[in-house]
Amino acid sequence: MKMICMAVMLFITLLSAGAQKNIPASDIKVAMMKATRFMVEKVSNRGGYLWNYSPDFSRCWGELEAKPSMIWIEAGTPAMGNVFLNAYQLTGESYYLKAAQAAADALIWGQHSSGGWPYMLDFSGETSLKQWYSKVQKGYIHCAQEHAHYYGNCTYDDAATYDSGMFLLRMYLLTLDPKYKYPVERCLDFVLESQYPIGGWPQRYPLHYEYVKGDKEDYTSFITINDGVHTNNINFLLACYTLLGETRALEPLQRAMTCVLALQGGKPQAGWAMQHKLDLNYSPGHARDFEPAGYAATATAEMCRNLMRFYRWTGDTKYLARIPDAFEFLESIRYNDAQMKQLGKSVKPGQILCPTFVEVGTNRPLYLHNDPDHYWVDYDYHGLITHYSSTRAIDLQSLKDEYQHLLSLSKGEVTKDSPFIGQTDISGTLLSHLMRGKMQQADTQKVDSLLTILKKKDYLPGRLPSVSKENPGFSNAPLPSEVISIKEYMNGMSTFIQYLTK
């Protein structure tokens, strides 16, 4: 009998441990609105946002320390706008829609005359922005080198133009207000005009070539794969074609797809680089001082994923033909167990570890180093920089599994959801996939923790990222131990929304 009682008690304990606390939806919605009102009414600058703010608002940061008159595009204002729209579509609260409209208005104000967007905007004008760049140039020499020169043009880097265009497209589709359609059409003009005949895009446009460092040419005109530039522009063209009926996007989209084939290297280096030069062979090109010319594992994996997408869209086997060559390249540069132990690295099942860059012609790993004055690249894996990894984990098994799965399907099965030849309307799925972003995982404990913070504070606190701690001459005052963080706000809102949706 005693054993039976103990077993019953254990069973009840296990049931209690597995039970989820039921958090009222009303509590979550109150917290969401509280955090949003603070961001909109205390933090926002004319609808736009930087990344971080000191609690007393005496200092503010985008990727680097910024002026109060500035807002950030990269991972900033359009991302906040999408969070507001997610909250509006879930709750129906008009306050969220108004916040999204204010973010859209800030982006429309700052749209470049060519139709794209830069990394950041300054409501005090270009003279003020140039002064900011001059401070950065004097005091900042490290990893955010993309901000070391004022170009006065637009960037595809870090999805600045893509995120802005897609957010405004979402605003138009949600409201059908033509004031949002016009900047989307201008953005489409920009994407079409800046595309090279082969189908790729530069990192920045309109083209400038003046920022030459030593023996290195200005890399911003190179065909760019890094940070999703090529993939994002394909997605934007697809969205304009599918969701707006913009038929002028179709041929450039097809050209961008075949460009991926043209840029692939020959065996035994059948991969892709982060940048490709505009020479006869479209050879790998350098970027920042710690991004040497070389074939790149991450770019190769991304383009393999794209080629399999293109096959699903078209049913054309040319997109599958050289994927095995790319797999062979990735296998050839992978670290073995002994090498990973030397590097102090491990990977998850199905993944392989590869160098971030391998030398053109030899496949030798290139390792990244620096001192206070400069960066250099060599073959020595000791003493590596920490802000940019010299190795990358690649989920090669999932790529191989997807490839084999596609080979097992009939052409009709492959293309059944194609935006070009499929029989089903995928516009709703496409819109959700391209615009809502990745939702945070939402367990009860995490939600409860966020609610506890918001009972004590009006915002979700964060920490300054290491890159933002560099001092480009703005202030010598001590850095705050915590900041008002839009990243934490967006993650928290995403967690709440995911929880309520489930």
Solvent accessible surface area in square Angstrom, and as a share of the most:
residue,aa,sasa,rsa
1,M,173,0.77
2,K,154,0.65
3,M,148,0.66
4,I,107,0.55
5,C,62,0.37
6,M,108,0.48
7,A,58,0.45
8,V,78,0.45
9,M,129,0.58
10,L,109,0.54
11,F,123,0.51
12,I,99,0.50
13,T,81,0.47
14,L,111,0.55
15,L,106,0.53
16,S,73,0.47
17,A,85,0.66
18,G,58,0.56
19,A,70,0.54
20,Q,131,0.58
21,K,119,0.50
22,N,133,0.68
23,I,9,0.05
24,P,70,0.44
25,A,48,0.38
26,S,70,0.45
27,D,69,0.36
28,I,0,0.00
29,K,89,0.38
30,V,104,0.60
31,A,9,0.07
32,M,0,0.00
33,M,33,0.15
34,K,71,0.30
35,A,2,0.02
36,T,0,0.00
37,R,108,0.40
38,F,28,0.12
39,M,2,0.01
40,V,39,0.22
41,E,102,0.46
42,K,131,0.56
43,V,9,0.05
44,S,30,0.20
45,N,37,0.19
46,R,147,0.54
47,G,6,0.06
48,G,0,0.00
49,Y,3,0.01
50,L,3,0.01
51,W,42,0.15
52,N,8,0.04
53,Y,16,0.06
54,S,6,0.04
55,P,59,0.37
56,D,103,0.53
57,F,85,0.36
58,S,79,0.51
59,R,28,0.10
60,C,8,0.05
61,W,1,0.00
62,G,0,0.00
63,E,23,0.10
64,L,0,0.00
65,E,7,0.03
66,A,5,0.04
67,K,36,0.15
68,P,109,0.69
69,S,27,0.17
70,M,1,0.00
71,I,0,0.00
72,W,0,0.00
73,I,0,0.00
74,E,9,0.04
75,A,53,0.41
76,G,0,0.00
77,T,0,0.00
78,P,1,0.00
79,A,28,0.22
80,M,0,0.00
81,G,0,0.00
82,N,24,0.12
83,V,17,0.09
84,F,0,0.00
85,L,0,0.00
86,N,7,0.04
87,A,0,0.00
88,Y,54,0.20
89,Q,91,0.41
90,L,62,0.31
91,T,33,0.19
92,G,52,0.50
93,E,84,0.38
94,S,64,0.41
95,Y,40,0.15
96,Y,3,0.01
97,L,31,0.16
98,K,130,0.55
99,A,5,0.04
100,A,0,0.00
101,Q,57,0.25
102,A,38,0.29
103,A,0,0.00
104,A,0,0.00
105,D,60,0.31
106,A,2,0.02
107,L,0,0.00
108,I,53,0.27
109,W,121,0.43
110,G,11,0.11
111,Q,17,0.08
112,H,47,0.21
113,S,102,0.66
114,S,29,0.19
115,G,0,0.00
116,G,0,0.00
117,W,0,0.00
118,P,23,0.14
119,Y,1,0.00
120,M,1,0.00
121,L,10,0.05
122,D,5,0.03
123,F,27,0.11
124,S,72,0.47
125,G,27,0.26
126,E,94,0.42
127,T,95,0.56
128,S,13,0.09
129,L,9,0.04
130,K,103,0.43
131,Q,97,0.43
132,W,0,0.00
133,Y,11,0.04
134,S,43,0.28
135,K,80,0.34
136,V,1,0.00
137,Q,81,0.36
138,K,173,0.73
139,G,35,0.33
140,Y,7,0.03
141,I,90,0.46
142,H,47,0.21
143,C,23,0.14
144,A,1,0.01
145,Q,24,0.10
146,E,13,0.06
147,H,0,0.00
148,A,20,0.15
149,H,36,0.16
150,Y,49,0.19
151,Y,20,0.08
152,G,32,0.31
153,N,5,0.02
154,C,0,0.00
155,T,0,0.00
156,Y,4,0.02
157,D,9,0.04
158,D,45,0.23
159,A,16,0.13
160,A,0,0.00
161,T,1,0.01
162,Y,25,0.09
163,D,39,0.20
164,S,0,0.00
165,G,0,0.00
166,M,6,0.03
167,F,0,0.00
168,L,0,0.00
169,L,0,0.00
170,R,10,0.04
171,M,0,0.00
172,Y,34,0.13
173,L,48,0.24
174,L,61,0.30
175,T,44,0.26
176,L,121,0.60
177,D,52,0.27
178,P,99,0.62
179,K,96,0.41
180,Y,3,0.01
181,K,65,0.27
182,Y,140,0.53
183,P,2,0.01
184,V,1,0.00
185,E,53,0.24
186,R,57,0.21
187,C,1,0.00
188,L,1,0.00
189,D,64,0.33
190,F,1,0.00
191,V,2,0.01
192,L,41,0.20
193,E,113,0.51
194,S,3,0.02
195,Q,16,0.07
196,Y,30,0.11
197,P,116,0.73
198,I,39,0.20
199,G,0,0.00
200,G,0,0.00
201,W,1,0.00
202,P,0,0.00
203,Q,9,0.04
204,R,10,0.04
205,Y,30,0.11
206,P,45,0.29
207,L,55,0.27
208,H,64,0.28
209,Y,129,0.49
210,E,95,0.43
211,Y,59,0.22
212,V,86,0.49
213,K,83,0.35
214,G,78,0.75
215,D,144,0.74
216,K,68,0.29
217,E,89,0.40
218,D,7,0.03
219,Y,28,0.11
220,T,4,0.03
221,S,6,0.04
222,F,6,0.03
223,I,0,0.00
224,T,1,0.00
225,I,1,0.01
226,N,20,0.10
227,D,67,0.35
228,G,15,0.14
229,V,1,0.01
230,H,1,0.00
231,T,22,0.13
232,N,23,0.12
233,N,3,0.01
234,I,0,0.00
235,N,16,0.08
236,F,2,0.01
237,L,0,0.00
238,L,4,0.02
239,A,0,0.00
240,C,0,0.00
241,Y,50,0.19
242,T,37,0.22
243,L,30,0.15
244,L,37,0.18
245,G,51,0.49
246,E,28,0.13
247,T,103,0.60
248,R,101,0.37
249,A,0,0.00
250,L,50,0.25
251,E,95,0.43
252,P,11,0.07
253,L,0,0.00
254,Q,90,0.40
255,R,66,0.24
256,A,0,0.00
257,M,2,0.01
258,T,49,0.28
259,C,1,0.00
260,V,1,0.00
261,L,48,0.24
262,A,55,0.43
263,L,6,0.03
264,Q,14,0.06
265,G,9,0.09
266,G,51,0.49
267,K,117,0.49
268,P,104,0.65
269,Q,15,0.07
270,A,1,0.01
271,G,0,0.00
272,W,0,0.00
273,A,0,0.00
274,M,7,0.03
275,Q,1,0.00
276,H,1,0.00
277,K,60,0.26
278,L,83,0.41
279,D,59,0.31
280,L,175,0.87
281,N,128,0.65
282,Y,62,0.24
283,S,33,0.21
284,P,7,0.04
285,G,1,0.01
286,H,18,0.08
287,A,4,0.03
288,R,42,0.15
289,D,33,0.17
290,F,2,0.01
291,E,2,0.01
292,P,17,0.11
293,A,39,0.30
294,G,2,0.02
295,Y,23,0.09
296,A,0,0.00
297,A,0,0.00
298,T,43,0.25
299,A,4,0.03
300,T,0,0.00
301,A,16,0.12
302,E,50,0.22
303,M,0,0.00
304,C,0,0.00
305,R,98,0.36
306,N,4,0.02
307,L,1,0.00
308,M,5,0.02
309,R,63,0.23
310,F,0,0.00
311,Y,17,0.06
312,R,76,0.28
313,W,23,0.08
314,T,41,0.24
315,G,6,0.06
316,D,58,0.30
317,T,89,0.52
318,K,86,0.36
319,Y,9,0.03
320,L,8,0.04
321,A,71,0.55
322,R,75,0.27
323,I,0,0.00
324,P,56,0.35
325,D,30,0.15
326,A,0,0.00
327,F,16,0.06
328,E,93,0.42
329,F,2,0.01
330,L,0,0.00
331,E,58,0.26
332,S,71,0.46
333,I,13,0.07
334,R,105,0.38
335,Y,12,0.05
336,N,87,0.44
337,D,113,0.59
338,A,69,0.54
339,Q,73,0.32
340,M,27,0.12
341,K,172,0.73
342,Q,115,0.51
343,L,30,0.15
344,G,68,0.66
345,K,91,0.38
346,S,100,0.64
347,V,45,0.26
348,K,146,0.62
349,P,136,0.86
350,G,35,0.34
351,Q,46,0.20
352,I,8,0.04
353,L,8,0.04
354,C,0,0.00
355,P,1,0.01
356,T,0,0.00
357,F,2,0.01
358,V,0,0.00
359,E,45,0.20
360,V,71,0.41
361,G,65,0.63
362,T,76,0.44
363,N,32,0.16
364,R,116,0.42
365,P,41,0.26
366,L,16,0.08
367,Y,11,0.04
368,L,1,0.00
369,H,8,0.04
370,N,51,0.26
371,D,51,0.26
372,P,103,0.65
373,D,120,0.62
374,H,97,0.43
375,Y,22,0.08
376,W,98,0.34
377,V,49,0.28
378,D,46,0.24
379,Y,95,0.36
380,D,65,0.34
381,Y,63,0.24
382,H,116,0.52
383,G,69,0.66
384,L,52,0.26
385,I,13,0.07
386,T,138,0.80
387,H,70,0.31
388,Y,28,0.11
389,S,47,0.30
390,S,4,0.03
391,T,7,0.04
392,R,61,0.22
393,A,53,0.41
394,I,6,0.03
395,D,61,0.32
396,L,4,0.02
397,Q,88,0.39
398,S,37,0.24
399,L,3,0.01
400,K,57,0.24
401,D,78,0.40
402,E,46,0.21
403,Y,24,0.09
404,Q,110,0.49
405,H,88,0.39
406,L,0,0.00
407,L,94,0.47
408,S,84,0.54
409,L,44,0.22
410,S,61,0.39
411,K,124,0.53
412,G,52,0.50
413,E,86,0.38
414,V,4,0.02
415,T,11,0.07
416,K,121,0.51
417,D,76,0.39
418,S,3,0.02
419,P,24,0.15
420,F,55,0.23
421,I,89,0.45
422,G,22,0.21
423,Q,168,0.74
424,T,81,0.47
425,D,127,0.66
426,I,31,0.16
427,S,31,0.20
428,G,50,0.49
429,T,100,0.58
430,L,17,0.08
431,L,49,0.24
432,S,54,0.35
433,H,136,0.61
434,L,20,0.10
435,M,6,0.03
436,R,76,0.28
437,G,54,0.52
438,K,190,0.81
439,M,46,0.20
440,Q,56,0.25
441,Q,140,0.62
442,A,7,0.06
443,D,74,0.38
444,T,12,0.07
445,Q,150,0.67
446,K,78,0.33
447,V,0,0.00
448,D,47,0.24
449,S,57,0.37
450,L,23,0.11
451,L,15,0.08
452,T,64,0.37
453,I,57,0.29
454,L,3,0.02
455,K,165,0.70
456,K,164,0.69
457,K,71,0.30
458,D,65,0.34
459,Y,26,0.10
460,L,8,0.04
461,P,33,0.20
462,G,8,0.08
463,R,165,0.60
464,L,12,0.06
465,P,50,0.32
466,S,86,0.55
467,V,24,0.14
468,S,1,0.00
469,K,104,0.44
470,E,63,0.28
471,N,63,0.33
472,P,1,0.01
473,G,53,0.51
474,F,44,0.18
475,S,32,0.20
476,N,145,0.74
477,A,53,0.41
478,P,124,0.78
479,L,70,0.35
480,P,34,0.22
481,S,96,0.62
482,E,38,0.17
483,V,0,0.00
484,I,2,0.01
485,S,5,0.04
486,I,2,0.01
487,K,135,0.57
488,E,62,0.28
489,Y,3,0.01
490,M,29,0.13
491,N,43,0.22
492,G,2,0.02
493,M,2,0.01
494,S,13,0.09
495,T,0,0.00
496,F,2,0.01
497,I,1,0.01
498,Q,44,0.20
499,Y,42,0.16
500,L,37,0.19
501,T,92,0.53
502,K,164,0.70
